[in-house]
Amino acid sequence: MDDLKTVGEAVFAELLRHVDAARAGAGPVVGRDGIDAVAKELDLQRRIGGGSMDLPGLLSFVRTYCDISADLHHPGYMAHQIAPSDTPGIVADMLQSVTNNIPLIYELAPAASAVDRAVYTWMLDKIGWAGTGAGTLTNGGSLGNLIALVAARSSVVRDAFRDGNPPGLVVLAPPTSHYSLRKAVAVMGLGEQAIRPLPIDEVGRIDVRRVPEVIDEVRRRGERPIALVANACATATGLYDRIGELADVCAARDVWFHVDGAHGACALLSPKLRGLLDGVERADSATWDGHKMLRTSALCTGVLFRDRAALAELFRQDASYLYQEEAAAVDPGQYTFETSKAPLGLKIFLTLAWRGEDGLREYVERQYEKAGVLWELIQERDDFEAPYRPQSNILCFRYLPWQGDLEALRGRLIDAGEFYPSSTKIGDRPYLRAALMSPATDRETLAGLLDAVARVANV
Ligand SMILES: *Cc1c(COP(=O)(O)O)cnc(C)c1O
């Protein structure tokens, strides 16, 4: 620790320079060298195990590392839905790395445990479950979906945690659900084939009218649905399933309803956008990522349950060396898959304390509006097409004259340095995909994006 002051201050100054430059749009959005070239640039072979790194060497490493890394703060960053970390979350990361408390049991991390509880309670409150529900924080939406599905299974097969799966358990989900769902179902021992695909419309939203017949048909075959999972919103398109209507169908047929709100539960913060999640309070569980639209660094996810009992039953553990009866109610570790884990709520707590719920609401509304601006700019041109009006800050689009491989076009665009979109398919058709995460992105950036696509397509 004796070098923390000198090193900490110097490194922080370097990081500040980097963030300022990135926000101003300097440098390419992401490095494009292959992994071996990057290993060389970072001098990994020589440095690993060397112990010879001095402060100038460290600062040069930090600079090179930042330069090669994807710049989430850059206005042209629009690839994955990860937040350009905001100040309070960065402070939380520093606070955590210095204290390094782990909220496994309350006694080990009193402050962290209290903060985590305050944060998932805040999330529960936003959904409308503060009185009845329970929540936990975990490392990412993927793990969050797994935890929710394990709880859903326990609600259908009470002793599944102890005895494993009886035959015939299935999960109902649209083909547009997040890949983590397939992983979760596979690691639960059901096999990914146990996902029964729900019918969707031409842009990938669940066709709610046909859901009752799918549930009935599954049951007629003797299968037992442990959950129906909906997107709020879908990763690829940013479109929301009709949550309220699905909640009604699930309630009428007694099926656990899980809302995957990893990205889009943030709409709950805005009176303007909240309608997208109308009825979410009638779901059974939900996931909500902080590191997407709540502006925190990775990772921080709320897994939220309407009924407190669902979580209490979740991992029925017999770890009496850790959990004492009377303390059990406040020991967070028994409600997560992880054992040791960081106190993830700190990032969200400080963001709320510093920016206010209003600050977050403004961020969400502004980013969602930007996708609308991109959509309008596309309507004004006859060389671009977007297959739907965006409901979030994600929009898929394509450049009509381009007949070649989309990845080749995207590669040219990223090589040019100013923009970094991702790509996806809707049905069989490939699209460029903009997930507008950076506060620095504006109308000019978006107009520039379309110009740049046309330009690199025509060289
Ligand atoms: C991002 C995302 C996930 C996965 O969350 P991670 O935090 O990346 O693990 C799950 N579902 C949806 C709808 C997502 O957008």
The ligand as an ORCA input file, in Angstrom:
! r2SCAN-3c Opt
* xyz 0 1
  C     -27.707     -8.504    -21.948
  C     -28.855     -9.402    -21.797
  C     -28.748    -10.569    -21.034
  C     -27.451    -11.052    -20.455
  O     -27.003    -10.239    -19.461
  P     -25.462    -10.222    -19.057
  O     -25.425     -9.223    -17.987
  O     -24.722     -9.860    -20.291
  O     -25.119    -11.606    -18.577
  C     -29.880    -11.339    -20.849
  N     -31.046    -10.977    -21.402
  C     -31.183     -9.871    -22.157
  C     -32.528     -9.540    -22.728
  C     -30.088     -9.039    -22.367
  O     -30.241     -7.937    -23.122
*
